[in-house]
């Protein structure tokens, strides 16, 4: 299966924890000048997408070639501290558990240079048939890429 070329070298592709930098812009904040809570969900999403891209998994190509998409099934988010305009954040995929038809992510957001989390998330992503939105197993070739990257397995 060829889903696209990894954007990183083979040694660093998909290595966990995977980090993606984000700067807080004006449109990310609310009237109080802090990041609006729903925008953290966008930050988490971008990081998961970039982690997949680092493995050579281009989601649009995945949809066209395999008629498959990933969709959020559940998410638990814990907001611990505020971030503000111009903060430089590091969004991470800390852990991934690979199932037959799902991925479970543990993620965190930290201010650059700090160790304390601003927000954390537990995210379950399901694999769906794109044309019907019905749950389905991941293609074996994709699952093998994910298993190699995470060195984990699930039911």
GIJOWO-V813754 format. One record per residue. N is the residue number from 1. RES is the residue in one letter. PSI is psi as a letter, one per 40 degrees, with the letter a starting at -180 (999 if undefined). Layout:
# GIJOWO-V813754
N;RES;PSI / N;RES;PSI
This chain:
# GIJOWO-V813754
1;X;h / 2;X;h / 3;X;e / 4;X;i / 5;X;h / 6;X;i / 7;X;e / 8;X;i / 9;X;i / 10;X;d / 11;X;d / 12;X;e / 13;X;h / 14;X;e / 15;X;h / 16;X;i / 17;X;i / 18;X;h / 19;X;i / 20;X;h / 21;X;i / 22;X;h / 23;X;i / 24;X;h / 25;X;i / 26;X;d / 27;X;e / 28;X;e / 29;X;i / 30;X;a / 31;X;d / 32;X;e / 33;X;e / 34;X;i / 35;X;h / 36;X;h / 37;X;d / 38;X;d / 39;X;d / 40;X;d / 41;X;d / 42;X;d / 43;X;d / 44;X;d / 45;X;d / 46;X;d / 47;X;d / 48;X;d / 49;X;d / 50;X;d / 51;X;d / 52;X;d / 53;X;d / 54;X;d / 55;X;e / 56;X;e / 57;X;g / 58;X;h / 59;X;d / 60;X;d / 61;X;d / 62;X;d / 63;X;d / 64;X;d / 65;X;d / 66;X;e / 67;X;f / 68;X;i / 69;X;i / 70;X;i / 71;X;i / 72;X;h / 73;X;d / 74;X;i / 75;X;h / 76;X;h / 77;X;h / 78;X;h / 79;X;h / 80;X;d / 81;X;i / 82;X;i / 83;X;i / 84;X;i / 85;X;h / 86;X;e / 87;X;i / 88;X;h / 89;X;i / 90;X;h / 91;X;h / 92;X;i / 93;X;h / 94;X;d / 95;X;i / 96;X;h / 97;X;h / 98;X;h / 99;X;a / 100;X;d / 101;X;e / 102;X;i / 103;X;h / 104;X;h / 105;X;i / 106;X;h / 107;X;i / 108;X;i / 109;X;h / 110;X;i / 111;X;h / 112;X;h / 113;X;e / 114;X;i / 115;X;e / 116;X;h / 117;X;i / 118;X;d / 119;X;i / 120;X;i / 121;X;i / 122;X;h / 123;X;h / 124;X;h / 125;X;h / 126;X;i / 127;X;h / 128;X;i / 129;X;h / 130;X;d / 131;X;e / 132;X;e / 133;X;f / 134;X;i / 135;X;i / 136;X;i / 137;X;i / 138;X;i / 139;X;i / 140;X;d / 141;X;d / 142;X;d / 143;X;d / 144;X;d / 145;X;d / 146;X;d / 147;X;d / 148;X;d / 149;X;d / 150;X;e / 151;X;f / 152;X;i / 153;X;i / 154;X;i / 155;X;999
